[in-house]
Amino acid sequence: MAVAGKYRLILNYPFARMKITLDLAAEGSKLTGMVGGGLGPAALENGMVNGNRLSFKVSRTPYPFECAATVDGDTIKGEADFGIFGKAWMRGSRVDPASGKSCIDDEPAIAWKDMGLPRYEMGSVEWVNALHEWLRSRFEGHTLDFEYRWSVEYADPPKHLLRGDGRNTIGWHYVVKDGKFAFGDGPIEGPVDFGGVVPYAATLQRTRMHTDEMIEWQQRNRPNTPPPADSPPPPKLSEEQLFKMKRLNDFIAGPDNVIRQEFFSQRTL
């Protein structure tokens, strides 16, 4: 059975279910091609074909994975192994060359529902307080066996959102340490595991989006060709960094992307 062609799939990605693309070419038992869409463009490695079964590896991505899949007519399904982050199912269908369409084009990666909650300006005191309560509810009652410092600072926010403390930026932060979760208004000084200064207006646009809107935005704004083969690979995370990211992902993200689906897209004006 021919596996060559272009496919669109939903991937139950450990950090947020997303839509990806696969461009496959086969010569004998050798499989080549590229993964794209939400994962960004990257070449397939060690690709193999055996009948309607295929396997490949993708290493030039922040979170490398190995994949095994089966093609049945125009449908494709399989599993991607992300190591410490677990395995992710994937399913989709071949893109029709004539129409350019796939059977999953109109299917959301994550179905979004308006929860009817109060909305506030991003970065306002009310918005930060609501974020504090949401994050506290995610961490409360759980064993916090890791340490993490997250700090976000918004540059050039609307003047009426400034706190009157002499800063021309606003932000928020939280710290997980000694088994406790602490949240605060404004950025924090010193090294952080995640964060930095980001432009307010551009960040606001993305914060309002639910997952499928973000997927579409990423596909419009990411390059559609992989980096040159001789370019440096993405930085490799240490085991400690991977563990921290895994534990944090368990609390606030996961395949259902709960922080975006339940807070950012629900509470932001």
N, C-alpha and C positions, 0 to 999 in steps of 0.2 A: 504494500500500500504506500502511495506517495505521501511523504511528510512535508515536502518542500512547499513553501508558500508563506504568506503573511497571515498572522493570527492576532486577534485581540483577546485578552484574558483578564479575569478578575483574580488578583493574587491576595490571599489572606495574610498580607505582610505583617510581621510582628509589631510594627510601629503604627500601622494604619492601613486597613484594606484599601487596595488601589487597583487601577487598571494599568496593564502593561501591554506591550506589543512584542511579538516574536517574529523575526524575519529568518526563515530557515532555508538552507540549501543543502542538498545531500549529493554525495558522489560515492557510490558504493556504500561502505559502512561509515564513512566520514561525514560528520555533520558540521556545518559552519553557519554563521549568521550573527544576529545582533538582537539584544534585548533593549527595549526602549519604553517610552511612556513614562509612568510615574517613577520608575527606577533610574531614568536617564539612560542615554545611550552607552552601551558597553558590548564588546565583542564576546561571543561565546568561545569557551575554551574546552579542549578535550571532548569535543562533541562526537557522539557515536549514534549510529542508527542500526537497529536490528528489527527488520520487518516494520511494524507500526509503532515500535517502542524506540524512544530516544532518550539520551542523557547528555548533560553538558554541565559546565562549571562557569561561574562568573566571579572573577576575583578583583577586577578593576572597578570596585564599588565600595563605599564605606563599610558595608556589611556583606561580605562575600557569601556565596551560597552554591550548593550543588543541586541539580534538578534532574528528576526522572519523570517522563510523561509518556502518554499513549495517545496516538491519533486514531480516531474512528470516523472515517468519512471526513466530514468537515468539522468535527468537534475534537477538542483536545483537552485533556485533563491530566493532572499530575501533582507532584509534591516537590517543594523546594526546602532544602535543609539549611537553616541559618545557624547551625552550631548551637552555641549557648542560648540563642534566642528561640530555638525550637524549630519545628517544621510547619510549613504553611501550604495549605491546599491551593490549587490553581485550576481554573477551568475557563474555557472559552471556545471560540470558533474561528474558522478560516475567514479571511476577508475576501468577499466576492470581487474578483478583478474588474468586472463590468460596472458594478455600482459603488465599489469602494466601501461597502458596508459589511458589518459583522453582526451576528445574531445578538450579541451582548451590548451593542452600542447604546441602546436605550435603557439598559438595566443599570441602576445605580450601584456603585461599589458598596456604599452604606446608605440605606434609606433614611433620609432626614425628616424629622417631624418637629414643627414649632411647638415648644413646650409652654408657650404663653407666659414666659417669665419677664419681670421688669428688665429693661435694657438701660444701660448707662454709657456715657462717653468713655471710650477706652482710656485708661490711665487716670480717670477722675477718682476722687476719694471713694465715691459710691461703688464704682467698678472694682477698685482695688479691694475694698471691703468684701464685696461679693465673691471675688476670686479667693480671698483668704478663707471664707467659709466653705467654698467648694473644695479647695485643696485640703483643708483640715478634715473634711468629711472623708476624703480618700485615704488619708494617712491614719486617722484615728482608729485605735483598737487593733493595730497591726504591729508586728515585730519589725522594728526599723534597724536592721542589722548592717547598715551601710551609712556612709557619710556623704553629703552632697551639698554644694553651694551653687545656687541658681540666682542670677541677678540680671535684670533687664532695665536698661536706661533708654528712654525715648528722647531723641534730640528734636528740637524745634516743635514742641507741642503748642497747641493753642494757648495764648497767654493766660486765659482765665482758668486754666488747669494748673498753673504753677502754684506751689505751696506757700510762697512768701517766705521761704527760708534762705533766699539769696541764690538758689540754683536756677538755672535756665533750662533744666531738664526735669523730668519726672520718671517714675519707674516703680518697680516692686522687686522683692526678693524673698527667698525662703532658704532655710538651712536645716538639714537633717544631720544631727550629731548626738552622740551619746544616747541613742534610742529615742530622741525627741524631735519634734517638728516645730520650727519657729518661723513665722512669717512677718514681713515688715513692709511698710510703705517706703518707696525710694530705693535706689540701688545701694549696694554695699561696696566697701573698699576691699582691696586685696584680691588674691587669686580666686577664681571661681571655676567650677566644673563646666558650667554653661552660662553664656550671657555675653553682654557687651552693650555697646551703644548702637542703636538702630534708629532710622528716621521715622518719625511719628506717622506721617501721612501714608507712606508706602506700607508700613506695618499695619496700620488701621485697615487698609483695603484687604489685606490677606486675613486679618483676624476675624473680620465679619463673615468670611466664607465658611461654608460647611465642607466636608471632605471632598465631595464630588466637584464642587466649584474650585477647590484648591487643586484637584487633579487636572482639571481643564486649564487652569491658569499655569500650572507647571509645564504642561505639554506645549502651551503657546510660547513660553518664555525660556525653555531649555533648548540647548543645541540638539540637532537631530542627527549628528554624526559623532561617533566615538572619538575620544582623544587619540592622538598618534600613538602608535605602539611603543615608541621610545620615550614617551612622556612619563614623568614620575607617577607611580601608583598612588592611590589615596593613602594618607597616613594610617599606619596600622595601630589600632588601639591596644593598650596593654590589657592583661587579664583583669587587673583591678578596674580599669575604665569600663571594660565590657560588663563586669559584674555590676558596677554601679548603674550603668545604662539599663541593664536587664531589670534590676530591682525597681528603678524609677519607672520604667516602662510598664511594669506590672501594676503600679499604683495609678498612673494618670493617663496612660495612652492605650496600649494594646491594639489588636486588630480593629476594634470598634472605635478607636481614636476618641475616647470619651471626653478628653479635655476640649477638643474642638467641637464635638457633637453636642455635649451637654453644657459647656460654658461659653467658649469664645463665640460660636455662632448663635448662641441663645441670649447672651447678656450684653452684646455690644451693639450700640446704636450705629 
